[in-house]
């Protein structure tokens, strides 16, 4: 029998655990927001990882790190759009990467609200009534009408000012022109354009905007969007800044695009993942940070954490303990 285990022998000390953090939740006798967030550190499980994410982001801020902020489209679908707009408005991150849906839905919300529905609402009934569903969020079909008109107008402007003038069109050119044209302070694209924060969309064709590009090109076959120039920009940005941090809400293309870029500088110096994906099937979305280290995407000794949680739960708390407390813009280098 193993004598180190109490059930087989007298209770004895095998290892000194006294230096490790005690498991203890928030003190509800004297609770305020700061105390609540501090209480997560000793919570265990993902609560402690949430507190670690707050600490790492505050270190990034303190060390004046250049922050790549990536988020999938569903982060804009839900109530996290306001936090993303806050980051752009106060210049708290210096480069954003999102999905095509993140662009579509930031603009869609300028013409009408998304509404809370049900996860298990009958698809056939919603379809017949002109309602689209994103999880338990409902979006009316008629909101796409002004979006389509707006995007067509911006595409025509980009074509005249860039394509016909021999200037290169990139995803960040598109997002900047959309942000300038929308002129709506609730939009993160508006504030990003106003403050020259580049917003890149590596899968720009994968959404409503991509559909419109397809139709636009039928009349203008010389219209092109150069994704290689976007990649050049990302690599130069990563190489020209030190230290560099990555905050990734969700996964997929957005996550990989940012991390892959930073292979050229042997990895980011700080990493915060927030997603619910698992790595058992070898997906990049589920790949943890230790896997990223093997590819040179994250430095081996970097402060890092993956919070396995729905970002709609975790991110507002993390924001409250980090960016929202220190809303002062950073200055960093981005290529012209």
C-alpha positions as CSV (number, residue, x, y, z in Angstrom):
1,X,0.0,0.0,0.0
2,X,1.1,3.6,-0.7
3,X,2.1,5.0,2.7
4,X,1.9,8.5,1.4
5,X,-1.9,8.3,1.4
6,X,-3.8,8.9,4.6
7,X,-6.4,6.2,4.0
8,X,-3.6,3.6,4.2
9,X,-1.8,5.0,7.2
10,X,-1.7,7.8,9.8
11,X,-2.2,11.3,8.5
12,X,1.1,12.8,7.6
13,X,2.4,15.8,5.7
14,X,3.6,14.8,2.2
15,X,4.2,18.2,0.7
16,X,4.0,21.7,2.0
17,X,1.2,23.5,0.2
18,X,1.2,26.5,2.4
19,X,2.7,28.7,-0.2
20,X,-0.2,28.1,-2.6
21,X,-3.2,30.3,-2.8
22,X,-6.0,29.4,-0.5
23,X,-9.3,28.4,-2.1
24,X,-11.8,31.1,-0.8
25,X,-14.6,33.0,-2.5
26,X,-15.5,36.7,-2.2
27,X,-16.5,38.1,1.2
28,X,-20.1,39.0,0.8
29,X,-20.1,40.9,4.0
30,X,-18.0,43.7,2.4
31,X,-18.6,43.2,-1.3
32,X,-18.0,45.8,-4.0
33,X,-16.9,45.3,-7.5
34,X,-13.2,45.4,-6.7
35,X,-13.6,42.9,-3.9
36,X,-15.7,40.6,-6.1
37,X,-13.0,40.6,-8.8
38,X,-10.2,40.0,-6.3
39,X,-12.2,37.2,-4.8
40,X,-12.0,35.3,-8.1
41,X,-8.3,34.8,-7.6
42,X,-8.9,32.2,-4.9
43,X,-12.0,30.7,-6.4
44,X,-10.3,27.8,-8.2
45,X,-11.4,26.4,-11.6
46,X,-12.1,29.1,-14.3
47,X,-12.7,31.8,-11.7
48,X,-9.0,31.8,-10.9
49,X,-8.2,31.9,-14.6
50,X,-10.5,34.9,-15.0
51,X,-8.6,36.7,-12.2
52,X,-5.3,35.8,-13.9
53,X,-6.6,37.2,-17.2
54,X,-7.2,40.5,-15.4
55,X,-3.7,40.5,-13.9
56,X,-2.1,39.8,-17.3
57,X,-4.0,42.5,-19.1
58,X,-3.0,45.0,-16.4
59,X,0.6,43.9,-16.8
60,X,0.3,44.5,-20.6
61,X,-1.0,48.0,-19.8
62,X,1.7,48.7,-17.2
63,X,4.4,47.5,-19.6
64,X,3.0,49.5,-22.5
65,X,2.5,46.4,-24.7
66,X,1.2,46.7,-28.2
67,X,-2.1,44.8,-28.0
68,X,-3.6,42.8,-30.8
69,X,-7.3,42.4,-30.0
70,X,-9.1,39.6,-31.8
71,X,-12.8,38.8,-31.6
72,X,-15.2,36.6,-33.5
73,X,-18.5,37.9,-35.0
74,X,-20.7,36.5,-32.2
75,X,-18.9,38.8,-29.8
76,X,-20.5,41.7,-31.7
77,X,-23.9,39.9,-32.0
78,X,-24.2,39.8,-28.2
79,X,-23.8,42.6,-25.7
80,X,-20.0,42.7,-25.9
81,X,-20.1,45.2,-28.8
82,X,-20.3,48.0,-26.3
83,X,-17.0,46.9,-24.7
84,X,-15.3,46.7,-28.1
85,X,-16.5,50.2,-28.9
86,X,-15.1,51.4,-25.6
87,X,-11.7,49.9,-26.4
88,X,-11.6,51.7,-29.7
89,X,-13.0,55.0,-28.4
90,X,-10.4,55.2,-25.7
91,X,-7.6,53.8,-27.8
92,X,-6.9,51.0,-25.4
93,X,-5.8,48.5,-28.1
94,X,-3.8,49.2,-31.2
95,X,-4.9,46.7,-33.8
96,X,-8.2,44.8,-34.1
97,X,-8.9,41.6,-36.0
98,X,-12.4,40.3,-36.5
99,X,-14.6,38.1,-38.8
100,X,-16.7,39.4,-41.6
101,X,-19.8,39.0,-39.4
102,X,-18.2,41.3,-36.9
103,X,-18.3,44.1,-39.5
104,X,-21.8,43.2,-40.7
105,X,-23.3,43.2,-37.2
106,X,-21.5,46.3,-35.9
107,X,-23.1,48.2,-38.9
108,X,-26.5,46.3,-38.6
109,X,-26.9,47.6,-35.0
110,X,-26.6,51.1,-36.3
111,X,-30.1,50.7,-38.0
112,X,-31.8,48.6,-35.3
113,X,-31.4,46.6,-32.2
114,X,-30.9,42.8,-31.9
115,X,-33.5,41.2,-29.7
116,X,-33.3,38.5,-27.0
117,X,-35.1,35.3,-28.1
118,X,-34.7,31.6,-27.3
119,X,-32.0,29.0,-28.2
120,X,-34.6,26.4,-29.1
121,X,-37.0,28.6,-31.1
122,X,-38.4,26.7,-34.1
123,X,-36.3,27.5,-37.1
124,X,-39.1,27.0,-39.6
125,X,-41.3,29.5,-37.7
126,X,-38.6,32.1,-37.5
127,X,-37.7,31.7,-41.2
128,X,-41.3,32.2,-42.3
129,X,-41.5,35.4,-40.2
130,X,-38.3,36.9,-41.5
131,X,-36.2,36.4,-38.4
132,X,-32.6,35.2,-38.2
133,X,-31.2,33.6,-35.1
134,X,-27.7,33.8,-33.5
135,X,-27.9,31.5,-30.5
136,X,-30.7,33.1,-28.4
137,X,-30.5,36.5,-30.3
138,X,-33.0,37.4,-33.0
139,X,-32.2,39.6,-36.0
140,X,-34.9,40.8,-38.3
141,X,-34.3,40.4,-42.1
142,X,-35.4,43.9,-42.9
143,X,-32.4,45.3,-41.0
144,X,-30.2,44.1,-43.9
145,X,-31.9,46.4,-46.4
146,X,-30.2,49.7,-45.2
147,X,-27.0,47.7,-44.6
148,X,-26.9,46.5,-48.2
149,X,-27.5,50.1,-49.5
150,X,-24.9,51.5,-47.3
151,X,-22.2,48.9,-48.2
152,X,-22.9,49.3,-51.9
153,X,-22.3,53.0,-51.6
154,X,-19.0,52.5,-49.7
155,X,-17.9,49.9,-52.2
156,X,-18.5,52.4,-55.0
157,X,-16.5,55.0,-53.2
158,X,-13.6,52.6,-52.6
159,X,-13.7,51.6,-56.2
160,X,-13.5,55.2,-57.4
161,X,-10.9,56.4,-54.9
162,X,-8.7,53.4,-54.8
163,X,-9.1,50.8,-57.6
164,X,-9.5,53.4,-60.5
165,X,-6.6,55.4,-59.0
166,X,-4.3,52.4,-58.9
167,X,-4.3,52.3,-55.1
168,X,-4.3,49.0,-53.3
169,X,-7.5,48.0,-51.5
170,X,-7.1,45.9,-48.3
171,X,-9.5,44.8,-45.6
172,X,-8.3,47.6,-43.4
173,X,-9.0,50.1,-46.1
174,X,-12.5,48.7,-46.3
175,X,-13.1,48.8,-42.6
176,X,-11.8,52.4,-42.3
177,X,-14.0,53.6,-45.1
178,X,-17.0,51.9,-43.5
179,X,-16.2,53.5,-40.1
180,X,-15.8,57.0,-41.6
181,X,-19.0,56.7,-43.6
182,X,-21.2,55.3,-40.8
183,X,-20.6,58.3,-38.5
184,X,-22.2,56.5,-35.5
185,X,-20.6,56.7,-32.1
186,X,-22.0,53.3,-31.0
187,X,-20.0,51.7,-33.7
188,X,-16.5,50.3,-33.0
189,X,-15.7,50.8,-36.7
190,X,-16.4,54.5,-36.3
191,X,-14.0,55.0,-33.4
192,X,-11.3,52.8,-34.9
193,X,-11.4,54.9,-38.1
194,X,-11.4,58.1,-36.1
195,X,-8.3,57.0,-34.1
196,X,-6.5,55.3,-37.0
197,X,-6.8,51.9,-35.3
198,X,-6.5,49.3,-38.1
199,X,-9.3,46.7,-38.2
200,X,-8.3,43.6,-40.3
201,X,-10.7,40.9,-41.5
202,X,-8.8,37.9,-42.9
203,X,-12.0,36.2,-44.0
204,X,-13.7,39.3,-45.4
205,X,-15.7,37.3,-48.0
206,X,-17.3,35.1,-45.3
207,X,-20.5,37.1,-44.6
208,X,-22.9,39.7,-46.0
209,X,-20.1,42.0,-47.1
210,X,-18.5,39.2,-49.0
211,X,-21.8,38.6,-50.8
212,X,-22.0,42.2,-51.8
213,X,-18.4,42.2,-53.0
214,X,-19.4,39.2,-55.3
215,X,-22.3,41.2,-56.8
216,X,-20.3,44.4,-57.1
217,X,-17.5,42.6,-59.0
218,X,-20.0,41.4,-61.6
219,X,-20.2,45.0,-62.8
220,X,-16.6,45.9,-61.9
221,X,-14.3,42.9,-62.7
222,X,-11.2,44.9,-62.0
223,X,-12.1,45.3,-58.3
224,X,-9.8,43.4,-56.1
225,X,-9.0,43.2,-52.3
226,X,-5.3,42.4,-51.6
227,X,-5.1,40.1,-48.6
228,X,-1.3,39.7,-48.9
229,X,-0.8,43.4,-48.2
230,X,-2.8,43.0,-45.0
231,X,-0.5,40.2,-44.0
232,X,2.6,42.3,-44.7
233,X,1.1,45.0,-42.5
234,X,0.5,42.6,-39.7
235,X,4.0,41.1,-39.8
236,X,5.6,44.6,-39.8
237,X,3.5,45.7,-37.0
238,X,4.5,42.7,-34.9
239,X,8.2,43.2,-35.7
240,X,8.2,46.9,-35.0
241,X,6.7,46.7,-31.5
242,X,7.9,45.3,-28.2
243,X,6.5,43.9,-26.0
244,X,3.4,42.5,-27.8
245,X,0.2,41.1,-26.3
246,X,-2.7,39.2,-27.7
247,X,-6.2,39.1,-26.3
248,X,-8.5,36.7,-28.2
249,X,-12.3,36.5,-27.6
250,X,-13.4,33.4,-29.4
251,X,-11.2,31.4,-31.8
252,X,-11.1,30.2,-35.4
253,X,-9.5,32.3,-38.1
254,X,-9.2,35.4,-35.9
255,X,-7.2,33.6,-33.2
256,X,-4.9,31.9,-35.7
257,X,-4.3,35.0,-37.8
258,X,-3.0,37.0,-34.9
259,X,-0.9,34.2,-33.4
260,X,0.5,33.1,-36.8
261,X,1.6,36.7,-37.5
262,X,3.6,36.7,-34.3
263,X,5.7,33.6,-35.3
264,X,7.9,36.1,-37.1
265,X,8.9,37.6,-33.8
266,X,9.1,34.2,-32.0
267,X,5.7,34.7,-30.3
268,X,3.7,37.2,-28.3
269,X,4.9,38.3,-24.9
270,X,1.5,38.0,-23.2
271,X,-1.5,35.9,-24.2
272,X,-5.1,35.8,-23.0
273,X,-7.5,33.4,-24.6
274,X,-11.3,33.3,-23.8
275,X,-13.1,30.5,-25.5
276,X,-14.9,27.2,-24.9
277,X,-13.2,25.2,-27.6
278,X,-11.3,22.0,-26.6
279,X,-8.3,20.6,-28.3
280,X,-9.2,16.8,-28.3
281,X,-9.9,16.9,-32.1
282,X,-6.7,18.8,-33.1
283,X,-8.6,21.9,-34.0
284,X,-6.7,25.2,-33.9
285,X,-9.7,26.8,-32.1
286,X,-9.3,24.3,-29.3
287,X,-5.5,24.4,-29.2
288,X,-4.3,25.6,-25.8
289,X,-1.4,28.0,-25.2
290,X,1.1,25.2,-24.6
291,X,0.4,24.0,-28.1
292,X,0.9,27.6,-29.4
293,X,4.3,27.7,-27.7
294,X,5.5,24.7,-29.8
295,X,4.8,26.7,-33.0
296,X,6.5,29.9,-31.7
297,X,3.3,31.8,-31.5
298,X,3.6,32.5,-27.8
299,X,6.9,32.9,-25.9
300,X,7.7,30.0,-23.5
301,X,8.0,32.2,-20.4
302,X,5.2,34.6,-21.3
303,X,2.4,35.4,-18.8
304,X,-0.5,33.6,-20.3
305,X,-3.9,32.1,-19.6
306,X,-6.9,30.4,-21.3
307,X,-10.2,31.2,-19.7
308,X,-12.6,28.4,-20.7
309,X,-15.8,30.3,-20.5
310,X,-18.5,32.0,-22.6
311,X,-17.0,35.4,-23.3
312,X,-20.4,37.0,-22.7
313,X,-19.9,36.0,-19.0
314,X,-16.2,36.4,-18.6
315,X,-15.3,39.5,-20.7
316,X,-17.4,42.1,-18.9
317,X,-15.8,41.1,-15.6
318,X,-12.3,41.1,-17.1
319,X,-13.0,44.5,-18.6
320,X,-14.2,45.9,-15.3
321,X,-10.9,44.8,-13.6
322,X,-8.6,46.1,-16.3
323,X,-9.4,48.4,-19.2
324,X,-12.4,50.1,-17.7
325,X,-10.3,51.1,-14.6
326,X,-7.4,52.5,-16.7
327,X,-8.9,54.1,-19.8
328,X,-5.8,55.9,-20.9
329,X,-4.7,55.5,-24.6
330,X,-1.3,54.0,-25.5
331,X,1.0,55.2,-28.2
332,X,2.6,52.5,-30.4
333,X,4.1,52.1,-33.9
334,X,2.0,50.9,-36.8
335,X,3.3,50.9,-40.4
336,X,1.9,53.6,-42.8
